[in-house]
Amino acid sequence: MLSKLPEDPRRKFIWAEISYFSMWWDELEEEDKEKVKRLLRNNQLEIVTGGWVMNDEANSHWVSIVHQLTEGHQWLQENLNYTPLSHWSIDPFGLSLTQPALLKEIGLQNMLIQRVHYSVKKQLALTKQLEFRWRQLWVSETITVV
């Protein structure tokens, strides 16, 4: 990442879990840490969700979700002065109503979800609604889902 991304400003990289990122970060020389910060500023590196881990979205208790998001976001602020704007949900074992509501509360603006039943995805594609606003019945604001 540190050698190839700077070669071409069109190159992008997305990282999700801060627990692994922090282990990698701890091994970097100061010069490489500055490269990481520069990649973030140039929008070539994007950290999505920013949780300590990518939690199970269907069955986790909301307190556990908030705890791991808090831990990851605190690390990002302390080490990179960075706040994620988007959520990456590439491999959850289902979706819940709680996850998008919590993500909206912490300031995330966009959400990418992957595991949707093929018939639902097909219908959304046919009606050109793959990008939509996820609205909770108990929350007035929405989050954009792609």
C-alpha positions as CSV (number, residue, x, y, z in Angstrom):
1,M,0.0,0.0,0.0
2,L,2.7,2.5,0.9
3,S,4.8,1.8,-2.2
4,K,2.1,1.4,-4.8
5,L,-0.6,4.0,-3.9
6,P,1.6,7.0,-4.2
7,E,2.7,6.0,-7.7
8,D,-0.7,6.8,-9.1
9,P,-3.2,9.2,-7.5
10,R,-6.1,7.3,-9.1
11,R,-5.3,4.2,-6.9
12,K,-7.5,3.8,-3.9
13,F,-7.5,1.4,-0.9
14,I,-10.1,0.8,1.7
15,W,-9.5,-0.5,5.2
16,A,-12.1,-1.6,7.7
17,E,-10.9,-3.2,11.0
18,I,-8.8,-1.0,13.2
19,S,-7.6,-3.9,15.4
20,Y,-5.5,-5.2,12.4
21,F,-4.6,-1.7,11.2
22,S,-3.3,-0.8,14.7
23,M,-1.0,-3.8,14.7
24,W,0.4,-2.8,11.3
25,W,0.7,0.8,12.4
26,D,2.7,-0.1,15.5
27,E,5.4,-1.7,13.3
28,L,5.8,1.3,11.0
29,E,8.6,3.8,11.0
30,E,7.7,7.5,11.6
31,E,8.3,8.2,7.9
32,D,5.8,5.6,6.8
33,K,3.2,6.8,9.4
34,E,3.4,10.2,7.6
35,K,2.8,8.5,4.3
36,V,-0.3,6.9,5.7
37,K,-1.6,10.3,6.9
38,R,-0.8,11.8,3.5
39,L,-2.8,9.0,1.7
40,L,-5.7,9.7,4.0
41,R,-5.6,13.4,3.3
42,N,-5.4,12.7,-0.5
43,N,-8.4,10.3,-0.3
44,Q,-6.3,7.4,-1.6
45,L,-6.8,5.6,1.6
46,E,-10.2,5.4,3.2
47,I,-11.0,3.8,6.5
48,V,-14.6,2.7,6.6
49,T,-16.7,2.1,9.6
50,G,-13.7,2.4,11.9
51,G,-14.8,-0.2,14.4
52,W,-12.2,-2.2,16.3
53,V,-13.7,-5.2,14.5
54,M,-16.4,-5.8,11.9
55,N,-19.1,-6.9,14.2
56,D,-21.9,-9.4,13.5
57,E,-24.7,-7.0,12.5
58,A,-27.7,-9.4,13.0
59,N,-27.2,-10.7,16.5
60,S,-24.9,-8.4,18.4
61,H,-26.2,-6.5,21.3
62,W,-26.2,-2.7,20.7
63,V,-23.9,-2.2,23.7
64,S,-21.2,-4.4,22.1
65,I,-21.5,-2.7,18.8
66,V,-21.1,0.8,20.4
67,H,-18.2,-0.4,22.5
68,Q,-16.2,-1.7,19.5
69,L,-17.0,1.3,17.4
70,T,-15.9,3.6,20.2
71,E,-12.7,1.8,20.7
72,G,-11.9,1.9,16.9
73,H,-12.9,5.6,16.6
74,Q,-10.9,6.6,19.6
75,W,-7.8,4.9,18.1
76,L,-8.4,6.7,14.8
77,Q,-8.7,10.1,16.5
78,E,-5.7,9.6,18.7
79,N,-3.4,8.3,16.0
80,L,-4.6,9.8,12.7
81,N,-7.1,12.5,13.6
82,Y,-9.5,10.7,11.3
83,T,-13.2,10.1,11.4
84,P,-14.8,7.6,8.9
85,L,-17.8,8.8,6.8
86,S,-18.9,5.5,5.3
87,H,-19.7,2.0,6.5
88,W,-18.5,-1.1,4.7
89,S,-20.7,-4.2,5.4
90,I,-19.1,-6.7,3.1
91,D,-19.5,-9.9,5.2
92,P,-22.1,-9.7,7.9
93,F,-24.2,-12.7,8.7
94,G,-27.4,-10.7,8.3
95,L,-28.5,-7.1,8.9
96,S,-30.4,-5.6,11.7
97,L,-32.4,-2.4,12.2
98,T,-30.0,-1.4,15.0
99,Q,-26.7,-1.2,13.0
100,P,-27.7,1.6,10.5
101,A,-29.4,3.6,13.4
102,L,-26.2,3.4,15.4
103,L,-24.0,4.3,12.4
104,K,-26.1,7.3,11.7
105,E,-25.9,8.4,15.4
106,I,-22.0,8.3,15.2
107,G,-22.0,10.4,12.1
108,L,-21.6,8.0,9.2
109,Q,-23.2,9.2,6.0
110,N,-23.1,6.2,3.7
111,M,-23.5,2.4,4.1
112,L,-22.5,-0.3,1.6
113,I,-24.2,-3.7,2.2
114,Q,-23.3,-6.9,0.4
115,R,-25.3,-9.8,1.6
116,V,-28.8,-9.2,0.3
117,H,-31.0,-12.0,-1.0
118,Y,-30.5,-12.3,-4.7
119,S,-34.2,-11.8,-5.5
120,V,-34.2,-8.5,-3.5
121,K,-31.0,-7.3,-5.2
122,K,-32.5,-8.2,-8.6
123,Q,-35.7,-6.3,-7.9
124,L,-33.8,-3.3,-6.7
125,A,-31.6,-3.4,-9.8
126,L,-34.6,-3.6,-12.1
127,T,-36.2,-0.6,-10.5
128,K,-32.9,1.3,-10.3
129,Q,-33.1,1.5,-6.5
130,L,-29.8,-0.2,-5.5
131,E,-29.0,3.1,-3.8
132,F,-31.6,4.0,-1.3
133,R,-32.2,5.7,2.0
134,W,-32.5,3.4,5.0
135,R,-35.0,4.8,7.4
136,Q,-35.9,3.5,10.8
137,L,-39.4,3.9,12.0
138,W,-38.2,5.4,15.3
139,V,-35.5,7.7,13.8
140,S,-36.3,10.7,11.6
141,E,-33.0,10.8,9.7
142,T,-31.9,8.4,7.0
143,I,-28.6,6.8,5.9
144,T,-27.7,6.3,2.2
145,V,-27.2,2.6,1.4
146,V,-25.5,1.4,-1.8
